[in-house]
Each structure stands twice: as structure tokens, then as C-alpha cells.
Amino acid sequence: MKQQYAVVVLFALIIASSMVSLTSYKATEKLVTEDMNQALAKTLDEQQSDVISADTIQVFNKHLQMEALRGRAVLAVDTEREFRPRPQVSTATILSLSDQRPAMVLWSIALLWGLFCMYQHRRKMTLGLYGGLALQNGRFVNAKGCEVKFTPMQQQLMEMLWLSPSHQLSKAEICDALWPKKPDASETLYTLIRRLKPIIEEHSDLKIESDRGKSYGLTIR
């Protein structure tokens, strides 16, 4: 898989896990708010007073339907609403009550995928890969370390292109190196390139590009 695709998958997993986590949190927050509001309403109706005391908090907790909220939800004074009591609970409590298991699964997958991408990147750097291909001890290997088989002439041309700083050579340079005694090796070179192209494209992300028949080079697709 190309590196940019791997990064896209990683970000997609991170976004998906974040959205799932947020959705679960919001749904739980709504249920918690509804439960605290109904408990407060029953508490105020029962004691017929807005004054918060130890008894108020006990009655409030008694009317909470969500057992996990009891002892965690508190009553605070809302100074913006004529000092009326207002129920509140911490973000950590809501998060602990929400179902984060699907999000954790996605986060785990994202973490494993990220580690896999790092491993692949470091492996490519170690192998000296270019477009999914590397030259090691006179042999071309793909990203999996498997040897890519070339004929002797294909191997020689690939090594020439590979070792060139720009991965590009002129037609004259190639013909002079491969067929020094042949006056015109244009057709022979064309045949060699034509047979080499599908092998390269099958085993790597490289392709051979021609500049109007004047030069040939290896480029990443």
C-alpha cells in the first residue's frame, strides 16, 4: 500500500473513533441531564424550598434513577437564576458512564495501524526502497523482500537507471553501454524497454517514462 493511502486510513480510523466516542458521550450526557433535572424537580417539590441542605442532597440522590449517579451528582447554586439549585456532574463521570467500548476498539485498531505504518516506513528506509523497489547485493527486491527476476540485459539496464542520481539516462548513454558495437540500437532498446515495463509495474510502484525517445527514466506512479 502506498504511504499516502496508509496515512489516509490512519486518519480515517482516528476520526471515526473520535466521532463514536463523542456520540456516546453526548447521548449519555443527555440521559444524565434528564435524570438530574427530574430528580431536582421532585426534590424541590418534596421539600418546597430552594435552600440546599444535607437533607436536600440526600433526597436528590434518592430520586436519581441512574444508580451510578448517586453520590457523584451534586447541587450547586445558580447565581444567574435567582440562586436556584442546579444539578451538575463532572465530565469524567459522564465519560465513565458512557459506552466507550466501540471507540476503544477503533482506537486500538488505529494504534495498531499506526505502528504498522511506522514499521513499514522504517523497513523501507532500511531497505533503501524507491517506489517499492530496492537494489541489494546486485539483486532487485520488492517491499516484501522478494527478489524480482530480470533477464541479464534487463538487470543491466535497471542497474544503470537505478544508480543514476536522477534515475534517468539518455538514449545514447544506454545504447553505448549495452550495445557499444551496434551502430543503431534504437529498435533493440525499444524492445527491451517494452518487455521491462510490465515487470517493473507488476512488482513496484515504478514506471519507465520516455522523453520523446531521447531519454528514459524511472519514476514513481
Secondary structure, 3 states (H helix, E strand, C coil): CCHHHHHHHHHHHHHHHHHHHHHHHHHHHHHHHHHHHHHHHHHHHHHCCCCCCHHHHHHHHHHCCCHHHCCCCEEEEEHHHCCEEEEECCHHHHHHHCCCHHHHHHHHHHHHHHHHHHHHHHHHHHHCCECCEEEECCEEEECCCCECCCCHHHHHHHHHHHHCCCCEEEHHHHHHHHCCCCCCCHHHHHHHHHHHHHHHHHHCCEEEEECCCCEEEEEEC
